[in-house]
Each structure stands twice: as structure tokens, then as C-alpha cells.
Amino acid sequence: MAAPSLLNWRRVSSFTGPVPRARHGHRAVAIRELMIIFGGGNEGIADELHVYNTVTNQWFLPAVRGDIPPGCAAHGFVCDGTRILVFGGMVEYGRYSNELYELQASRWLWKKVKPHPPSSGLPPCPRLGHSFSLYGNKCYLFGGLANESEDSNNNVPRYLNDFYELELQHGSGVVGWSIPVTKGIVPSPRESHTAVIYCKKDSGSPKMYVFGGMCGARLDDLWQLDLETMSWSKPETKGTVPLPRSLHTASVIGNKMYIFGGWVPHKGENIETSPHDCEWRCTSSFSYLNLDTAEWTTLVSDSQEDKKNSRPRPRAGHCAVAIGTRLYFWSGRDGYKKALNSQVCCKDLWYLDTEKPPAPSQVQLIKATTNSFHVKWDEVPTVEGYLLQLNTDLPHQTASSDSSLAPNLQGVRMDPHRPGSNSTVPNSISDTTNSAKTEHTPMKGTSVKNRPDLKASTDFNAALHPSMATNTSNHNSCVVDMLRKNEGPHTSANIGVLSSCLDLRTVIPETSVSSSVSSAQTMVTQQTIKTESSSTNGAVVKDETSLTTFSTKSEVDDTCALPATKISRVETQATAMSFSKETPSNPVATVKAGERQWCDVGIFKNNTALVSQFYLLPKGKQSISKIGNADVPDYSLLKKQDLVPGTGYRFRVAAINGCGIGPFSKISEFKTCIPGFPGAPSAVRISKVLPLFREEKICFQNVEGIHLSWEPPTSPSGNILEYSAYLAIRTAQIQDNPSQLVFMRIYCGLKTSCIVTAGQLANAHIDYTSRPAIVFRISAKNEKGYGPATQVRWLQETKKHLNRTQVLK
């Protein structure tokens, strides 16, 4: 975490959609990039469900249905995947609830659930201000405030310290309440405290940490409950303990519990002599507890004044949500002295990055031409931009004062929440975040009889390296030897109608069949099947491999097979090969003698870039100025250099947030195209079936096959004479070296589609370099020879993923 003086709070200054009215006592959870808010009060208790999309900066009101709960405040609110549970809270002044509701956010469907009572003892009484924490398939309820009076207008408070366990059913529903037998001294009764659950990585048992709260006076004690032994203890801590408080928030990111805001004693009051009579005020103090070392660290103290409105003003009863390593804070009440009854509710939304972002995935190639690359990488949550760099073996000049047309980025502050601010840097691409998706519709066509062409498998070499494609008979042995040495042939990745040319070792477009996904404004899917980066490291082509026909017959599991009529979308993307070493995480470094110099392509708002030039940095330096806490050059002072045809370039990318530039990704290497050869086929589609699940292995039973289709290259450079399609197959060599794929040609002809039979699929190699996938390659041939190949990874699902995936039936 940054030092206190370097905290970079950001207020979201502009957004769209219906903004909820200011409130306090509400609760919030996160589902991926969505912040979901329910309840709270301000001139009446709110009963709407509001959703804020942290990526699109949009508020929306989902159309909920079912057993919609009444509005409530100071309730329990937890999220289990895309299921949200609400327990208790105040439904009107003096009247509290002990009802339990479940929201399936994948359908925005509410349901009232009735857990079984404990086998001994009573179920939880109506309450507010309790803690309700989730770990695994259980929720843990502790404390709160009950009303002893049967008359809601005559409030007789009773502070609670009872402890319940609620067992959940998988996916939906609950089993029932139980009252665990605990050991040790139980924390004193309280309400408006916080409780989080943390388990140290790779060791230890999960522990629940209870901090602060109210029992007539505010508390500053910390309690720990070991959830395996059910033993309470009061850990000894180091550092400065935050002031006693209630109505604060506690959020866990990594191994730290962040405490923000709440009611604390007014300055100058001695709470030890008169805890019930002193005045209380809201605070904007901010601290964290290292849960591994039990040490407190103060990031913003109560004595620090904020005259520049550079951080959230004091508040209590607000909500805090962690999305990635970023903390969001919204609303709450702001009152200087509670006795003066001068509180107002805040309506502002703030966020704070707690650490530098992680390294992005390797740079992936979407399209290559003779003098440009269209590249992308997986998004990193909650970042403000990406620094893309390249280097090459080509000699190039060092930095010059020639400014060309490069914009001056010195002092620029990127605001990801400002609409229309997509292009803040050189070479950025607007509105391309979905460019890697193509609609996948069922396709009809004549069945193509495919015999495994063993002899023709050596012809694949011609499809891989255009410079050797003119005389296949004379270069087969040369290419096979080159492949075995991992001296890469060329292939390509195409999205939509884009053509490309790149190194076969480095590019893996992925195709997956996913469930139908509605807009985030109307539905949160239970789980979208996504493509992931993976890698191969060259290809070995054999001419001695035989395929065995798969003839076993058995019933197809209805939950595992997807009819062609229900296939809705294919996500295709190019990914780059993985190098064994990672690049240095520090972007500001002196280049040592003999090292290649990394040059900036630019800073990009989105996770995609069109690269045709790069900037030449001063000799021996990687970076010379800053954007906020991030070190980047002033591009207006640097000379640009164009990419060159037929040249290899290495890429790496780092994410930027309020804490600065994070570590760089692993290196990817691509090659610009050589003129004259056809581009690669594009818009690859796979239809008809999904794989079966059989004990972590993928098998195809009673399946006729799959339909593989593609579009012609957008740049054929002449007449297309034929297409070849190849399938990665199982061999003993792959088992010894999984990164070296062996391919068998399964189709050769003029048609832009073919049938891959069940017998062929039975011999397919399942690539586990990331997500399980079957690998195809398709290339086109013109008068000059075979051009680059499109490689497609058809993502598979194993049995262990089935229970977490929404399967259409």
C-alpha cells in the first residue's frame, strides 16, 4: 500500500443512469465489475436494488421479480457467486426483521427462503446492525441489536453477542441454522461492528475478525474466531489501533483488512471517564490491519485535515466494496457532532487503488500486416491504462528531438470514468473491447468426407512458412527440421474480417462455445465461459501417424451436449507464446550493455492497440517523466519509427492505476507479414456439439462430429487455389513435451467448411496449457503458395467446471 502522503483517491465525477438517492445503513457487494447496493435509509427506508458498473461507469435499476423483500437498513448482505443473501435489518422504525431472502442475480429473481431452525435452541431473533459473513458454503451471524419491546414505538434496545451458522445449499436455497459450540471468551454484545473472514494462503484455518461496534459506547477491540476449532481469542496487535468506532466499513484485499470511516469520539473528549455522555463525530480516518502479522498501519489519521477535497469527507453508515485491488466507497451520513443533529447524507462515489496492478496477460495478436500489428491483451480489473512496449533486433536510432505529431502526455491524468475520453494516448483504438467476439450461428452444409491425409501432412509445412512455399517437394525436410528446432513458421489470427500474418509459435486464437449472455444492464450471467490465454511453442509435423476410428457408443449427457440450434456465440482471440522468463517489473530502468532496449508504443486506455510505429527513447533510459504516480515519457520529445515488413518484434505490456505502473507481462513475439502470400482465413466457426464430461477427461460418444467453417482471407493476393485444415493429435511425443503440437491434415479443398468426425475428435490432443482446448489450424493457398494459418483453440469444459457453469438445455 502506498504511503499516506501518496494515497491517490479518485472521485467519480461523471456517470450515467439513475443514481440512487443518498442514504446510510445500506449494504453493497460485488459481482465481478458490478457493485450491487440494497436498502438503507434517508427520509424513509429504500427498497430498490441499484447496480453500478465500474467499467462502463453506469448506474442501472434491474427489473427484479419474485418475492421482492421490503426495504431494510443495517441488514446482513453477502454474495456467493451470483447469489446474494439478505438477512434481517430494520424494516421500519423500531421494527426489525429475521427473514432471509435470496437473489439470483443471473435472473434478478428474488426468493424468500426458510431455513430449518437449530436442532437445539431458537433461530435468530429479529435484529439490525449484525454482521453476516460468508465462507465456503456457510454464513456466520454475530451480534446485532434487538428490540425487547413488543411495541415498535417503544424501543427497548438489547445488544446481542449470539453466534449462528447458516448452511447453504449449492446454487440456491439453504439447509438451516445451527448454533456452534465455541471455546474461549466470547466478545461482548455489540451492534454496528464489522466482521471479515480471512484464510492465509496455503496454510492455516479460516478466521473471522470482529472489530469495533457499539454497546452504549463505541468499541475498538479486535476479536478472532478460528472457524475450524470454533475458538475465540483476542489477538495482540502492533501499531496504532484505530479510535473506537461504529458504523464503519471493513474490507479485505490480499492480507489486509481496511477500516474506513464511522462514528468516533469527538476531539478532546475523554471516553474513558464518560463514555456514554461524550459527543461523537464522523471520521474519514483510514487504516489497515495486516492479518498475517497483526500490525495496524494508519493511512489517514483523524487529525489530518483535507482542505482540498482530495479524499472522501467524514462519514458513517456508508458502504465499501472491493473490486480487484480497488476499494469503492459510496454515500453514508456526514455529521460533525451527533448531539447537534446536523448530519446530512453524502451522494459521492470514491475509489482508491490499494496496490499497483498485477501483470497483464501476454500480448496477443489479432491481426498482422506488412507494417502493422493489431494486438490485445486480457483486461486487468480496475486500471486506468496500459503501457505497451516493444523491441526488435533491427538497428534503430536513439531518441531525437523531432516531435512529429505525438501528443504531449506530460501531466495528463487519465479518468476511466469520464465518457468520451477513450483516446488519450498515441495509437489507442476506440471502441474495440469487443472486437474479439463474433456471432456463432448454427451452420448447415453438405457433409465433407474426410480421410486423414497422412502423406499430405508434410504439405502443412508449406502452409506454415510462405518463404518456403513455392517448392514443397524440395523443402519438406528443411521445414520439419526447422519446426523441431522451434524456429517458427508463420500463422495468423483473424477476428471477423481481419487478415493477419504472424509466427506460428506465438499466436493462438481461441474459440469457445459459451452460454447466451444478456446485457449487464438486465442480467448478470451465472458464469460466462470465456477464452483464456494459452501457449504453444512450435509444431512438429509427422507423416507416420494413424488415426483410430472412435466407435464406442453410449448415451450423451444432456447437460454436456449442446445442440447446434442453441449455440449462440464464439469468442475468438489471438494469444502469444509464453517465454520462461518474466521481464523486470520496474519500467524505469537503465539499459545495461548488451541488452535490447525497450521502446514505448504508447499508453492505451483499452486493452487493444494498433501498432504501426514506436517511440525511440533516449539512449540508456526506459522512461523520463510521470503521469500521476506512473513514469512515462513525454512523447512529444521523441522520434517515431515505423515497423518493417518481415521483421520480428517482441512485446510486453504493463497496467497503470492510481498507485503507478505495475509489473510487465511475459514477452510475446510476432512477425510482420511478407507481401504476396494470401492472408489467413477468418471468422472461424464451430457448431453442432459440446464435449462430454467423464472424470476430468473429454470424450465424444454418439456424436456425429463438428462443423468447422471459415471465411476466405480478406487479402487473398490472387486466386485461392485450396484450403487445408489441421487437427492437433495425441502422440507419445506430445506427452513428453506438451508444448510441441503434432498436427494431422483433416481437410484439403476449395470449400470453406468441413466436417470433423467423431473418430478424428477421439484422437484429438487436448491442450491444457491454460484452459482445456482442441486445436485446429486452417490456411489458404494461392499461386505463390500457402499463406499464414489461423489457429483456433476450441475450449472444452471438464467435469470439475460443470457445477460452476450455466449450461443451456
ABEGO torsion letter per residue (X at the ends): XBBAAABBBBBBABBBEBBBBBBBGBBBBBBEABBBBBEEBBGEBBABBBBBBAAAGBBBBBBBBEBBBBBBBGBBBBBBEABBBBBEEBABBGBBBABBBBBBAAAGBBBBBBBBBBABEBBBBBBBGBBBBBBEABBBBBEEBBBABABAABBBBBBBABBBBBBBBBGBEBAEBBBBBBBEBBBBBBBGBBBBBBBBBGBEBBBBBBBEEBAGBBBABBBBBBAAAGBBBBBBBBEBBBBBBBGBBBBBBEABBBBBEEBBBBBGBBAAABAAABBBBBBABBBBBBAAAGBBBBABBAABBBAAGABBBBBBGBBBBBBEABBBBBEEBBBABAAAGABBBBABBBBBBABBBBBBBBBBBABBBAABBBBBBBBBBGBAEBBBBBBBABBBBBBBABAEABBBABGBBBBAABBGAABABBGBBBGAAAAABBBBBBBBBBBBBBBBBAAAAAAAAAAABAAAAABAAAAAAAAAAAAAAGBBBBBBBBBEABBBBBBAAABBBBBBBBBBBBBAAABBBABBBBBBBBBBBEBBBBAABBBBBBABBBBBBAAABBBAAABABBBBBBBBBBBABBBBABABBBBBBGBBBBBBAEBBABABBBBABBBBBBBGBABABBBEABBBBBAAABBBBBBBBGBBBBBBBBBBBAAEBBBBBBBBBBBBBBBGBBBBBBGBBBBGBBBBBBGGBBBBBGBAEBBBBBBBBABAGEBBABBBBBBBBBBAAAAABAABBBBBBABBEABABBBBBAAAAAABBBBAABBBBBBBBBBBBBAAEBBBBBBBBBBBBBAAAAAABBBBX
